[in-house]
Amino acid sequence: MNISQQTTLKSTQSTTLRHVASRSSEALKTILALVFGAYACQLGVAQRSGLNFPPTQGTTDSGTFQPGILTYNYTNSQIAASNGTFNTMRLPINVETANDPASLSKLKGYVDQFAGHYAIICMFDTLQSGEGGHGNGLPNDLNTLAAAWAKINTVFANYSNVHYEIFNEPFGYSKSNPVQYVNDMKAIINTAGLPYAKCILDGMGYADDVNSVASGGWSGDLAYHFYPTYISGTPTQSNYSNTAQAALRSWGQKTWLTEFGANLGYNYTCYDTYDDGSHYWSSDVNALRGLDDALRALRAAGHGVKGVFYWHGWNNSDSYDYWASFNSNGACKVREIEAND
């Protein structure tokens, strides 16, 4: 809040108090609630700046979907150092990892190192026989997922700032039937005994459609993902910005942007140079520029998201690696996005 806003707010409070001095205490509470509520909408709320910590196996595109207990080789010092820039972590997990007490203890240790213990734990699909890539975008078994979530909740139930993203990118469900998806997720939540206040449902498709989930009967928090491939047409900054704003305009205040990413390695200082969309690097540069523009616009309009999480924080030297020195230009834009969401 700047000095002008502070002065205006103090003046408004003073005037309000004089007018209601002779009224009942209930009337006073009502009027003050309206005054402070109006200013809260104008000034926004604190968002979380997040970083994904995928399992350190295979590639960051498909390693998380492999069967078996996932590997996390982050050192305590690496996790602690990340907290200097980011205040929230997102931890992908699968059923077998959730069933392994040692793995849950390791993830708990990571969360414990972040100030305030802010985290989102997200359940990923596990590849079955004959599947590749990201699998089929459907839970393999609802009861098995519920049992895994119950074990996760046993560890993190008392962590008020740890949320549960029930199933990553449910692209196997038909967008024409969001009720089925929402009901399946509710079945997992209810069977596992999870508190609804901690639960987040991904948008349909590749978490790109949060509006359908809301229309399917879900009133809780939502998760949205954003990548360079998530538009049609020319990869201009405005195209990316308009796409993100259209997706989030109605539900931004209930939505966590739990994944966004792009190639960070192009020679554009902080990706702040305008690009007309005609180059081979345009989709990556403009995806980040457009998302930055969209999140600023949404926040200014009172629809700011709850938090933003970059994919990824594994220092494996690929083009999305936030920590790689050759990705410093794009990493600078990531910090701008997360500072202004």
Secondary structure, DSSP 8 states (H G I E B T S, - for coil): --HHHHHHHHHHHHHHHHHHTTS-HHHHHHHHHHHHHHHHHHH----EEEEE---SSS-TTTGGGSSS-------HHHHHHHTTT-SEEEEEE-HHHHT-HHHHHHHHHHHHHSGGG-EEEEE-----TT--TTTTSS-S-HHHHHHHHHHHHHHHTT-TTEEEE-SS--TTS-TT-HHHHHHHHHHHHHHHT--GGGEEEE-HHHHTBHHHHHHTT--SEEEEEE-TTS--S---HHHHHHHHHHHHTTTGGGEEEEEE-----SSSGGG-S---S-STTHHHHHHHHHHHHHHHHHHHTT---SEEEES----S-STT-TT-GGGHHHHHHHHHHHH--
